[in-house]
Amino acid sequence: MKRLQRLNSILTRGLLALAAITSTGNFVSCSDEVDEGAFYTFTGQTVSSFCHEDGRFSIFASMLDETGISALLSTYGHYTLFVPTDEVLLRYFSDKGISLENFPLEEKEKIIYDHIIKSEGIDYTSDRFEEGALAESSMSQNYITVSFQSDDSGSGLIIYINKNVPIVEKDIEVHNGVVHVVGNVIEPSQDFLLNTLENEGRFTIFAEAFRATGLDKATELIRDENYVSPYPSGSVVRGENTFKVPTIKRYGYTLFAEPDSIMHLNGIDNLSELCTFAERYYGTEAAGDYTNTENALYKFVAYHLLDRQMSTNSFLYNGPCTVTSRLNERCEYYETMYTYRLMEIKAGNRINTLSDGTHVGIDEQQSNLSAINGFVHSLTDMLVYDESNMVNDVLNKRIRFDFYNIPPELTNNNIRWQLVDIQGASGYVIPNDFCGKHLSFSDESEITMWANNGWTNFEADELKLNGWYDFTLRMLPMPPGSYEVRLGYRQESWRGIAQIFVDNEIQGIPRDLRITGTDPQVGWIADVDGPQDSENDKAMHNRGYMKAPASIYTTQNGGVSLRAMFSCLRIVVGQFTWQEYGAHTLRGKNVYDPNQEFHGDYIEIIPTSQIDREDIY
């Protein structure tokens, strides 16, 4: 009873303090409102009471009380706290030449938020750690990275946070989360990518090229200051469902860089020699004008950049929607900042893998270098867009990509691969200008970003639209050539009828997404592992349909591939010849009923020369 009374006293004080600081504007906080119904009636510890009752954390506990955050950490939820001891904090203050008493309140708040992840649905216990970044950012909107190093004896591993903060005691489970004790204060980087490169000291040649091209400045965006959410509360109710809405719009970047050691192995010892190397692949146009987009050095550096923030463990979908036999074949395609040029990343973080297995690797131990708005990853070989290899080998095959792969905004704002039914939310809603050039839709469109590992989706995500929708998605850019475009979806009675366009040109008659695969218009017949399967595939293709890929797995129907489900289909949209590198769009428009739904799961683009050689995966 005394413990509960003490906790109630702490909560009351915390609420008063929290109310006093909610107008602070100098720091991006989580803006959580503590509602009376969220208080515990319990006998165990919360994150807050653990800090208060364990004598090792009295300084951190007092900071929680001063800022009012103690109240938040006493409520229902999933909180992961990396907590520094008094000894660690005293050392931190001493190194900074300040005292706890003179430390500004907003700085105390920032330190606390740097150490907490308020999760959407899980506690980050150590068994969830892998090399790279945790899936959700801290409450200060910074991603926390994890790495492993052998201890002095060589018989065990030490877990490090952000490369230099050891976990000294892990997995202390409390009622509303988990606590890890750390041996240093977590200080998220305030550096941009260039500073991160230069501070590391191993990338001097690449850093010079990065600065010379001006691409360092092009990667200094952190957030869109002009973005105003139509729902400042962060959620909107549609019917019986609540959807999350982004309250801020973040930018992010990923930079791949060759360390000096790799440069030297390729005969490159200075910027001039790197320019000569780049000209072998990108030509000599605008020679010497490094900031010109046609310059070889500019193209070389731009091909090392992605406009989305990703650690080494977030390039690929890691959920259960892939059949076990195809896990090593998982891959993603990303457009680089060398406009219209793709990069392939396969399982094992293999970049641009050739048919003979040759690829550029990522040095995991030297990667995941955090910048304020991105990550730097160290390469094991020289990375270039080799026109011949890319056109004739790496990209000369079926390219499958999720609808969510295209807009970097969905990655940078942690919408991609985020499952539904989290804290009462049924997915995400975004404004029609949120994704810029990559995804746009009319005001009459009711869009929902939805994901579920238990459904029949490629990589869990799917795009749903209701109303008199009219949307346009900018597809992945392909090299010049002849291609077939396909649309993957799941048939349901609540779907509608959509007219499909490519590059704003109508493609055939409107498509009825309600028609089941066994309908004669489609002609789906279950596989029997014989020549009939191939004949059925050809017959369906002639009708403008295909079975779903055998590589995508669902737990439905006892656990099967989507190829075994007649409701999971691909529409053959059409065949096209593209004469040059450029943007190509897929558009869908409702032509039937605003109450019926469009379902977009994935898109495939395959060279027409490869159709007859295509496998079922």
Secondary structure, 3 states (H helix, E strand, C coil): CHHHHHHHHHHHHHHHHHHHHCCCCCCCCCCCCCCHHHECCCCCCCHHHHHHHCHHHHHHHHHHHHHCHHHHCCECCCEEEEEECHHHHHHHHHHHCCCCCCCCHHHHHHHHHHCEEECCCCCCCHHHCCCEECCCCCCCCCCCEEEEEECCCCCCEEEEECCCEEEEEEEEEECCEEEEEECCCCCCCCCCHHHHHHHHCCCHHHHHHHHHHCHHHHCCCCECCCCCCCCCCCEEEECCEEEECCCCCECCEEEEECCHHHHHHCCCCCHHHHHHHHHHHHCCCCCCCCCCCCCHHHHHHHCCEECCCCCCCCCCCCCCCECHHHHHHCEEEEECCCCCCEEEEECCCEECCCCCCCCECECHHHCCEEECCEEEEEECCCCCCCHHHHHHHHCCCCEEEEHHHCCHHHHHCCCCCCCCCECCEEEECCCCCCECCCEEECCCEEEEEEECCCCCCCCCEEEEEEECCEEEEECCCCCCEEEEEEEEEECCCCECEEEEEECCEECCCCEECCCCCCCCCCCCCCCCCCHHHHHHHHHHHHCCEEECCCCEEECHHHCEEHHHCCCEEEEEEEEEEECCCCCCEEEEEECCCCCCEEEECEEEEEEHHHHHHCCCC
